[in-house]
Amino acid sequence: MINFDINTHWVINIGSFELWITDTTLALGGIMLVLIAFAIVVRIKLRKFQEVPTGFQNFIELAVETFENFVAGSAGAKLSWVGGWFFTVFSFLLISNMSGVIWFVRPPTADWTVPLGLALVSILLMQAVGIWYRRGEYFKKFLKPFFLFLPINILGELSRPISLSFRLFGNVLGGMILVSLVYALTPTVVAMFLPVVLHAYFDVISGALQAFVFTVLSLTYLGLATSED
């Protein structure tokens, strides 16, 4: 059964600073190692590109081209350069959400600090892109329809990372709690089969869906930041 608590395994003291090694830290480290290892394998295998791609090269080029088209459709063609960042975010969230398939692993996205951190980076990127493309015109949106709406517009902007992070966190944590309760409350014979179905939905299907939704909303906000309307 999955423990709802985030356990602390070690505390490393660096001067007056304490570095806590928790379940989330270990899970994040493992996922990053998987992504880095995959990137290295891709780099080695694609050392020699072929004009007519086949096999593994064909798969990688198809994935990259599909995601670039997806970014262009969600945020606009002029923001296609952010595709690399959001492809990394989507891959990270996909693996993180699906890590709950291994029953003893707590998905790192079930710790609110992880979705919040990703959401804050996305929103900061949105502000930077909006200012870069629209310059001073970007700040005028906070005064619409007239200047008295400034506090409300600022609160609306600040609420975006909160809503993004809570949507992802709530769905992953809710699925983890439900599966854990099924393990605890059902007879052993039933618990051998029923959780498999729940894992398939909450960890695989819902996990992929939440990674997709987080990425789409982030790209949509990014596109809106550069829009004049």
C-alpha positions, -999 to +999 in steps of 0.1 A: +000+000+000+013+035-009+021+057+021+004+090+019+033+107+038+064+120+020+092+102+039+125+118+045+154+094+041+185+116+048+193+151+058+225+165+044+239+195+062+259+220+040+270+247+064+237+262+077+218+248+048+198+215+052+192+193+021+164+169+027+164+137+006+128+127+004+107+102-016+101+131-041+138+138-044+147+101-051+118+098-076+129+130-094+165+118-095+154+084-110+132+100-136+159+125-146+184+096-150+160+078-173+155+109-195+193+116-196+200+080-205+174+081-232+189+114-246+224+098-247+211+067-265+194+089-291+225+110-296+247+079-301+222+062-324+217+093-345+253+102-349+250+096-386+218+110-400+204+095-432+187+115-459+160+088-460+153+080-424+145+044-414+139+026-381+149+045-350+157+077-368+123+077-385+106+073-351+126+102-335+120+125-364+083+117-365+080+124-327+099+157-330+080+169-361+047+159-345+054+179-313+067+209-333+034+210-352+015+206-320+034+236-305+028+257-336-010+248-335-013+256-297+009+287-293+016+299-329+043+292-354+065+321-341+068+302-308+079+269-322+113+275-306+099+267-272+090+232-284+122+217-269+114+229-234+078+218-235+087+184-250+110+179-220+082+190-196+057+167-213+081+137-212+089+144-175+053+146-165+044+115-185+070+094-168+063+110-134+026+104-136+030+068-148+056+060-121+027+050-098+023+018-119+051+005-097+030+002-065+058+012-041+067+044-059+050+076-050+046+098-081+066+130-077+037+150-091+017+139-060+039+164-042+025+198-048+060+215-049+068+197-082+037+208-102+040+243-087+076+246-097+069+236-133+038+259-134+059+289-121+085+283-147+059+282-175+042+314-162+076+332-159+083+321-195+050+335-205+057+369-190+092+370-206+078+360-240+050+385-238+074+413-230+098+403-257+073+402-285+050+431-274+073+453-254+054+480-235+021+470-251+022+438-230+016+457-198-014+476-211-035+444-209-034+447-171-053+480-174-082+466-196-110+473-198-099+503-176-073+510-149-095+500-119-092+464-131-055+464-125-056+445-091-081+419-105-060+414-137-028+409-116-046+384-094-059+366-125-023+363-137-010+350-104-038+325-102-027+307-134+003+288-119-019+279-089-047+265-111-022+247-134-004+231-105-035+221-084-051+205-115-022+182-120-015+177-083-051+170-074-057+144-101-024+125-094-029+125-056-066+116-059-057+086-080-029+075-057-052+078-026-080+058-043-057+030-054-041+029-020-075+026-003-085-003-026-053-021-016-061-016+021-099-023+021-104-051-003-098-088+003-064-101-008-079-121-037-097-090-050-067-067-044-047-089-067-068-079-098-089-048-092-060-024-085-045-034-119-075-019-136-073+012-114-035+015-121-042+013-158-067+042-156-052+065-130-015+060-137-015+053-175-046+069-191-052+097-166-014+103-162-009+107-199-041+130-201-029+152-172+006+156-188-011+166-221-035+190-204-007+207-185+013+211-216-016+224-237-027+249-211+009+262-207+013+266-245-021+283-248-012+308-221+021+314-239+002+320-272-021+345-255+008+364-240+020+373-276-015+380-289-026+416-294-062+407-287 
